[in-house]
């Protein structure tokens, strides 16, 4: 392989002591004296000199020197691109690629092992974090309970330090208990209402799902032409809904912009005057456009005269027809007034009988109302009177029985004495 390399010349010492190939710069004088060839080196090679020392013999380079890499003088570029040290592989065979592949595989395996270790560490940290988080939740609940107890104890200590009576403490306790009971009751009511609303929502969702299924069944049973038309109308509806959403967003943005502009105008007198001037200008421009349109629509004087005469004739005919209609309406009104008067007279004739019947019915209704209102009272009175009469009857029957027994005894005595 040494025959492929060209023998290089001796490299002069640079300013830093490093030898460069090629001719020496103008500021450095080449060394004098004979160049000693080192033993054990092939001819044509030499050793580079050290800093400030003599230049050795030139050696065989591992890479070929290109002319483009030669350094120039002090007025040009500095240095050259040096090649890699040592010999390089000339043929990239199968063993080279296998070695390269093995090195890459080893690098990948090391990286995979590193990532697996990191994943295991992360999983361990995650499990520990979850356990710590659960423990922190339980400890937070305990802390809240202890804080509540501490607040109660602090309140008791304050009450004891301020020599508060037990009645005041009991009153505060009762007041807080009543407040808690009210809040508990309201929470229960809200909870029941929430459950009822959720139940209602579920029923509505079920009904909606049933209606949706029924609609899908109807659509499936429809002929193909109507199904295609339905799909087209559905897509059109979705498209229109999207357009509606975009237009609504634009409307909202425009309303916000309008409100901001109105607020700016309200805080600026100059802008208010400008708005008034713009409105007046718009009115004048519309009036101008209207006058221009009227001028364009107007014809010659003769045509205008004929048009006005024609319009007057049409107006006269319309007035005459309206007058005829007015007279007909007046006649109908008079006829209806006469009918109403006749009906009033008939009503007045029959009103006496109706009033009498009405009075009788009203009186009967009043009697029935009074009877219904006093029914319980009269019933109780009648029952009391009935009980009293029954008691009197019993007393009279007892009295009669006693009298009869007395008379029977007297009669027996009298008959006995009479027999004697």
matplotlib code that plots the C-alpha trace (Angstrom):
import matplotlib.pyplot as plt

x = [0.0, 3.0, 3.4, 0.0, 1.1, 3.2, 6.3, 5.6, 8.1, 9.3, 6.8, 8.2, 7.6, 4.7, 4.4, 3.1, 5.7, 3.5, 4.8, 2.7, 3.2, 3.9, 6.1, 7.0, 5.4, 7.4, 8.0, 9.8, 13.2, 13.7, 16.1, 19.7, 21.8, 21.5, 18.4, 19.2, 17.2, 16.0, 16.9, 14.2, 12.1, 11.7, 13.3, 11.2, 9.8, 10.8, 9.9, 8.3, 10.3, 9.2, 8.5, 11.6, 13.6, 15.0, 12.7, 12.8, 12.3, 9.1, 6.9, 4.3, 0.7, -2.3, -4.4, -3.5, -2.9, -5.1, -4.0, -7.1, -6.0, -2.6, -2.2, -1.5, 0.5, -0.2, -2.4, -4.8, -6.6, -5.0, -4.5, -5.8, -8.2, -6.3, -7.5, -8.2, -5.2, -4.2, -5.2, -8.9, -10.9, -10.8, -13.5, -16.8, -17.7, -20.3, -18.3, -18.1, -21.9, -22.4, -20.1, -21.9, -25.3, -24.1, -22.9, -26.3, -28.2, -26.1, -26.8, -30.6, -30.6, -28.9, -31.3, -34.3, -33.0, -32.5, -36.1, -37.5, -35.7, -37.1, -40.6, -40.4, -39.2, -42.0, -44.6, -43.2, -43.3, -46.8, -48.1, -46.4, -48.0, -51.4, -51.1, -49.8, -52.7, -55.3, -53.6, -53.6, -57.3, -58.1, -55.7, -57.4, -60.8, -59.4, -57.8, -61.2, -62.8, -60.1, -60.4, -64.1, -63.5, -60.7, -63.1, -65.7, -63.1, -61.8, -65.3, -65.9, -62.6, -63.6, -67.0, -65.2, -62.7, -65.5, -67.5, -70.5, -73.5, -74.6, -78.0, -76.4, -74.3, -77.4, -79.3, -76.4, -76.5, -80.2, -80.0, -77.2, -79.1, -82.3, -80.3, -78.7, -82.1, -83.5, -80.5, -80.8, -84.5, -83.8, -81.1, -83.4, -86.0, -83.5, -82.3, -85.8, -86.5, -83.2, -84.2, -87.6, -86.1, -83.6, -86.4, -88.4, -85.3, -84.8, -88.4, -88.2, -85.0, -86.7, -89.6, -87.2, -85.4, -88.7, -89.8, -86.4, -86.7, -90.2, -89.0, -86.2, -88.6, -90.9, -87.9, -86.9, -90.4, -90.5, -89.9, -86.3, -87.2, -88.6, -85.6, -83.2, -85.3, -85.2, -81.4, -81.1, -83.4, -81.5, -78.1, -79.6, -81.0, -77.6, -76.0, -78.6, -78.1, -74.3, -74.9, -77.4, -74.7, -72.1, -74.6, -75.6, -71.9, -71.5, -74.7, -73.4, -70.0, -71.8, -74.0, -71.0, -69.3, -72.4, -72.6, -68.9, -69.4, -72.6, -70.6, -67.8, -70.4, -72.1, -68.8, -67.9, -69.8, -68.0, -69.0, -72.6, -72.7, -71.0, -73.8, -76.5, -74.8, -74.6, -78.3, -79.2, -77.0, -78.7, -82.1, -81.1, -79.6, -82.7, -84.9, -82.6, -82.9, -86.7, -86.9, -84.6, -86.8, -89.9, -88.3, -87.3, -90.9, -92.5, -93.2, -94.2, -96.8, -99.5, -98.8, -99.0, -102.2, -103.8, -102.5, -104.0, -107.3, -107.4, -106.6, -109.3, -111.9, -110.9, -111.0, -114.5, -115.7, -114.3, -115.9, -119.3, -119.1, -118.1, -121.1, -123.4, -121.9, -122.3, -126.0, -126.5, -124.7, -126.9, -130.1, -128.9, -128.0, -131.5, -133.1, -131.0, -131.9, -135.6, -135.2, -133.4, -136.2, -138.8, -136.9, -136.6, -140.4, -141.0, -138.5, -140.3, -143.6, -142.3, -140.1, -143.1, -143.8, -140.1, -139.5, -142.4, -141.1, -137.6, -138.8, -140.6, -137.5, -135.3, -137.6, -137.6, -133.9, -133.5, -135.9, -133.8, -130.6, -132.0, -133.3, -129.9, -128.1, -130.4, -130.9, -128.4, -129.7, -133.4, -132.5, -130.8, -133.7, -136.2, -134.2, -134.0, -137.7, -138.3, -136.2, -138.0, -141.4, -140.3, -139.1, -142.5, -144.4, -142.4, -143.0, -146.7, -146.9, -145.2, -147.5, -150.5, -149.3, -148.9, -152.4, -153.9, -152.2, -153.5, -157.0, -156.9, -155.9, -158.6, -161.1, -160.1, -160.4, -163.8, -165.0, -163.8, -165.6, -168.6, -168.8, -168.5]
y = [0.0, 2.3, 2.5, 4.2, 7.2, 10.0, 11.0, 14.4, 17.1, 18.3, 20.6, 23.8, 25.0, 27.3, 30.1, 27.7, 25.2, 22.8, 21.9, 22.4, 20.8, 23.0, 25.9, 27.9, 31.3, 34.4, 35.4, 32.2, 31.2, 27.6, 25.7, 25.1, 22.1, 18.5, 16.5, 13.3, 10.2, 8.2, 4.6, 2.1, 4.3, 3.8, 6.3, 9.2, 9.6, 12.0, 13.0, 16.3, 18.7, 19.8, 23.4, 25.4, 22.3, 21.0, 19.6, 15.8, 13.6, 13.5, 10.4, 8.6, 10.1, 7.9, 10.0, 11.5, 15.3, 17.3, 20.5, 22.4, 21.6, 23.3, 26.4, 29.8, 32.7, 34.9, 37.1, 34.1, 31.3, 29.7, 26.0, 23.0, 20.2, 17.3, 13.7, 11.0, 9.4, 5.9, 3.7, 3.4, 0.5, 0.5, -2.2, -2.1, -5.8, -7.9, -8.1, -4.3, -4.0, -6.8, -5.1, -1.8, -3.5, -5.3, -2.0, -0.3, -3.3, -3.1, 0.7, 0.0, -2.7, -0.5, 2.3, -0.1, -1.3, 2.2, 3.1, 0.0, 0.9, 4.4, 3.0, 0.7, 3.6, 5.7, 3.0, 2.6, 6.3, 6.4, 3.7, 5.4, 8.7, 7.1, 5.6, 8.9, 10.7, 8.4, 8.8, 12.6, 12.5, 10.6, 12.9, 15.9, 14.7, 14.0, 17.5, 19.1, 17.2, 18.2, 21.8, 21.8, 20.3, 22.9, 25.7, 24.4, 24.1, 27.6, 28.9, 27.2, 28.6, 32.1, 31.7, 30.5, 33.3, 35.9, 34.4, 33.7, 32.2, 28.6, 29.9, 32.0, 29.0, 26.8, 29.5, 29.7, 25.9, 25.8, 28.5, 26.7, 23.4, 25.0, 26.6, 23.2, 21.5, 24.1, 23.7, 19.9, 20.1, 22.4, 20.1, 17.1, 19.0, 20.0, 16.4, 15.1, 17.7, 16.8, 13.1, 14.0, 16.1, 13.4, 10.9, 13.3, 13.8, 10.0, 9.5, 12.3, 10.8, 7.4, 8.9, 10.8, 7.5, 5.7, 8.5, 8.3, 4.6, 5.0, 7.6, 5.4, 2.5, 4.8, 5.9, 2.3, 1.5, 4.4, 3.9, 4.5, 7.7, 9.2, 7.9, 9.6, 12.8, 12.5, 12.1, 15.1, 17.2, 16.0, 17.0, 20.3, 20.8, 20.1, 22.5, 25.2, 24.6, 25.1, 28.2, 29.4, 28.8, 30.8, 33.5, 33.6, 33.9, 36.7, 38.4, 38.1, 39.6, 42.4, 43.0, 43.2, 45.5, 47.6, 47.9, 48.8, 51.5, 52.8, 53.0, 54.9, 57.2, 57.8, 59.0, 61.2, 64.3, 64.6, 61.0, 61.7, 64.8, 62.7, 60.0, 62.7, 64.1, 60.6, 59.9, 63.3, 62.6, 59.2, 60.7, 63.4, 60.8, 58.6, 61.7, 62.5, 59.0, 59.1, 62.4, 61.1, 58.0, 60.2, 62.5, 59.5, 58.0, 61.4, 61.8, 64.8, 67.4, 66.0, 62.5, 63.7, 65.6, 62.5, 60.4, 62.8, 63.0, 59.2, 59.0, 61.7, 59.6, 56.5, 58.3, 59.7, 56.2, 54.8, 57.6, 56.9, 53.2, 53.9, 56.3, 53.6, 51.1, 53.7, 54.2, 50.4, 50.1, 52.9, 51.1, 47.9, 49.7, 51.2, 47.8, 46.2, 49.1, 48.5, 44.8, 45.5, 47.9, 45.2, 42.6, 45.0, 45.5, 41.8, 41.4, 44.0, 42.2, 38.8, 40.4, 40.6, 36.9, 36.1, 38.4, 36.8, 33.3, 34.5, 36.0, 32.7, 30.7, 33.1, 32.8, 29.0, 29.0, 31.3, 29.0, 26.0, 27.7, 28.7, 25.2, 23.7, 26.2, 25.6, 21.9, 20.8, 23.2, 22.3, 18.6, 19.0, 20.9, 18.4, 15.5, 17.3, 18.0, 14.3, 13.1, 15.5, 14.3, 10.6, 11.4, 13.1, 10.1, 7.7, 9.8, 10.0, 6.3, 5.6, 8.1, 6.4, 3.0, 4.2, 5.7, 2.5, 0.4, 2.8, 2.7, -1.1, -1.4, 1.0, -1.0, -4.2, -2.7, -1.3, -4.5, -6.3, -4.0, -4.2, -8.0, -7.8]
z = [0.0, 0.3, -3.4, -3.7, -1.6, -2.9, -0.9, 0.7, 1.2, 4.6, 6.4, 7.7, 11.2, 11.6, 14.2, 16.8, 16.1, 14.0, 10.6, 7.5, 4.0, 1.0, 0.7, 3.8, 4.3, 3.4, 7.0, 7.9, 6.7, 5.9, 8.1, 7.0, 7.2, 6.1, 6.7, 8.6, 7.6, 10.6, 10.9, 10.5, 8.2, 4.5, 2.2, 1.5, 5.0, 7.7, 11.3, 12.0, 14.2, 17.6, 18.7, 17.9, 17.1, 13.8, 11.2, 10.9, 7.9, 6.0, 6.6, 4.5, 5.0, 5.4, 3.0, -0.3, -0.4, -2.5, -4.1, -2.9, 0.7, 0.4, 2.6, 1.1, 2.4, 5.3, 3.1, 2.3, 4.2, 7.2, 7.8, 5.9, 6.5, 8.0, 7.4, 10.0, 11.7, 10.8, 7.9, 6.9, 5.6, 1.8, 1.2, 3.1, 3.1, 5.0, 8.2, 8.3, 8.1, 10.6, 13.1, 12.5, 12.9, 16.1, 17.6, 16.8, 18.2, 21.4, 21.6, 21.1, 23.8, 26.3, 25.5, 25.8, 29.1, 30.3, 29.3, 31.0, 34.2, 33.9, 33.3, 36.3, 38.4, 37.2, 37.9, 41.4, 42.0, 40.6, 42.9, 45.8, 44.8, 44.6, 48.0, 49.4, 47.7, 49.3, 52.6, 52.1, 51.4, 54.6, 56.6, 55.0, 56.3, 59.7, 59.7, 58.8, 61.7, 64.1, 62.9, 63.6, 67.1, 67.7, 66.7, 69.1, 71.9, 71.2, 71.3, 74.7, 76.0, 74.9, 76.6, 79.8, 79.7, 79.2, 82.1, 79.8, 81.4, 80.6, 79.4, 76.7, 75.6, 75.5, 73.5, 71.0, 70.8, 70.2, 67.6, 65.7, 66.0, 64.6, 61.8, 61.0, 61.1, 58.6, 56.3, 56.5, 55.7, 52.8, 51.6, 51.8, 49.8, 47.2, 47.0, 46.6, 43.9, 42.2, 42.2, 40.8, 38.1, 37.2, 37.0, 34.8, 32.6, 32.3, 31.4, 28.8, 27.4, 27.2, 25.4, 23.1, 22.4, 21.7, 19.4, 17.7, 17.2, 15.9, 13.5, 12.3, 11.8, 9.8, 7.7, 7.1, 6.0, 3.6, -0.2, -1.4, -3.1, 0.1, 2.0, -0.4, -0.1, 3.7, 3.8, 1.5, 3.7, 6.8, 5.4, 4.3, 7.8, 9.4, 7.0, 7.7, 11.5, 11.1, 9.0, 11.7, 14.4, 12.4, 11.7, 15.4, 16.4, 13.9, 15.2, 18.8, 17.8, 15.9, 18.9, 21.2, 18.7, 18.5, 22.3, 22.5, 19.8, 21.5, 24.8, 23.0, 21.4, 24.7, 26.2, 23.3, 22.3, 19.0, 18.0, 18.9, 16.7, 13.9, 14.3, 14.0, 10.9, 9.4, 10.0, 8.5, 5.5, 5.1, 5.2, 2.7, 0.3, 0.5, -0.2, -3.1, -4.5, -4.2, -6.0, -8.7, -9.1, -9.3, -11.8, -14.0, -13.7, -14.7, -18.4, -20.5, -19.3, -21.6, -20.3, -16.8, -17.5, -19.0, -16.1, -13.6, -15.4, -15.5, -11.8, -11.0, -13.0, -11.2, -7.8, -8.7, -9.6, -6.4, -4.4, -6.0, -5.3, -1.7, -1.3, -2.7, -0.3, 2.5, 1.8, 1.7, 5.0, 6.5, 5.3, 6.8, 10.1, 10.2, 9.5, 12.3, 14.7, 13.9, 14.6, 17.8, 18.9, 18.1, 20.1, 23.0, 22.9, 22.8, 25.6, 27.7, 27.1, 28.3, 31.0, 33.5, 33.4, 33.4, 36.3, 38.3, 37.6, 38.4, 41.8, 42.6, 41.8, 43.7, 46.7, 46.6, 46.2, 49.3, 51.3, 50.2, 51.2, 54.6, 55.1, 54.2, 56.4, 59.4, 58.8, 61.4, 64.0, 63.4, 63.4, 66.8, 68.1, 66.9, 68.3, 71.7, 71.6, 70.7, 73.6, 75.9, 74.7, 75.1, 78.7, 79.4, 78.0, 80.1, 83.2, 82.5, 81.9, 85.2, 86.9, 85.3, 86.4, 90.0, 89.9, 88.4, 91.1, 93.9, 92.4, 92.1, 95.8, 96.8, 94.7, 96.3, 99.8, 99.0, 97.6, 100.6, 103.1, 101.0, 101.2, 104.9]

ax = plt.figure().add_subplot(projection="3d")
ax.plot(x, y, z, "-o")
ax.set_aspect("equal")
plt.show()
